[in-house]
């Protein structure tokens, strides 16, 4: 399971960096979204990958940390998902405004000569 997750994080990171280096603004926004997904998966993996593990210790039970999932990375990822969604919406609004003002979606506002 760790190998598949590491490959997924690597593919998302590589694709995100490649798209960020593209000259069109929509590709840059999609690249930033892919990078945020990769970071979210990385943070989630740092909390130890466990299947069917409880996140909360039952009252009165002795707590052995090896039997429970760490809820802190899950809370961080949930917060990061909300922030990245808001950031993507803001970037789309800026993209639409920029396209309306300049008439192009090139990152520097100038179309390269054909």
N, C-alpha and C positions, 0 to 999 in steps of 0.2 A: 504494500500500500504506500509506503514511503517513496519507493522508486517512481510510481505513477504520479504521485503528488509533486515530486521534485521535477519530473519531466514536464508536467503541466505548468509549474511555475516558470521553468526555463523557456518554454514555448511562448507563454503569455508575455514574459519580459522581452524576449527577442522580437516578437511581433510588435509589441508596443513601442520599442525603441525604433524599429524600422519605420513604423508609421509616423512617429514624431518627426523623423528626419525628412518626411515627404513635404513637397511645396504647397499642398492644398490644406486649408484650415480644417475641413471636415475630417481629413485623414489624421491631423494632429489631435483632434478631439477624440477620435476613436482610439488612437494610440495612448492617450492619457487614461482613457477608461480601461484599456487592457493592462496598463501598468498598475492601476489601482487594484484591479482584480488580482494581479500577481502578488502585490504587497499584502492584500487581505488574506490570501491563501498562505503566505509565508508567516504572517502573524498567527493565524489559526494553527499552523503546524508547530509553532513554538510552544503551544500549550499542551503538547503531548497528544498524539493521535490515539484515541481510544474509541472502541465501538461498544455501544450499550453500557457506558459508564455513567453513573449519576453525577450531576454537577453540584449537588447540595448534600452535605453530610446530615444524616438523620439525627434528630434530637436524642441524646442519651447514648448514641452509638459511639464506639471508639473509632476514631478517624485514622485510617491508614491512607496516606496521600497517594499511594500507588494504585488504589482501587477507584479513585475519583478523577473526573476530568477537571481541568483548571478553568473556572468560569471567566477569569480576567481576559484572556485572549478572545473569547467569544464576545464579551461585552465591547472590547476594543474594535473588533471587526464589525459588529453591528453599528457602532458609532461611525466607523470609517465608511460604511456603505451609505449611510444617510448623508455624510459630508460629501462623498464623491458624487452622489446623485445631484445634490444642490450645485456642486461645482460644474458638472456637465450641463445642467440647465442654464447656468449663468454663461458658460462658454458658448452655448448654442445661441443665446440672445445676442451676445457680442458678435458672433459669426454673422448672424442675420443683419445686424446693424452695419457691420463693416461691408458686407456684400451690397447692401442698399446704398451706402455712401460711395464706394469705389467702383461698383459694378463687376468686381472680380472676387474670387475666393482664394487668390494667391496670398501667401502669408505676408509678403511685403507690400501688397497692393498693386504691384506692377506685373502685368503679364509678360512673360519672356517673348522675344520676337520669334515668330514662326518661320 
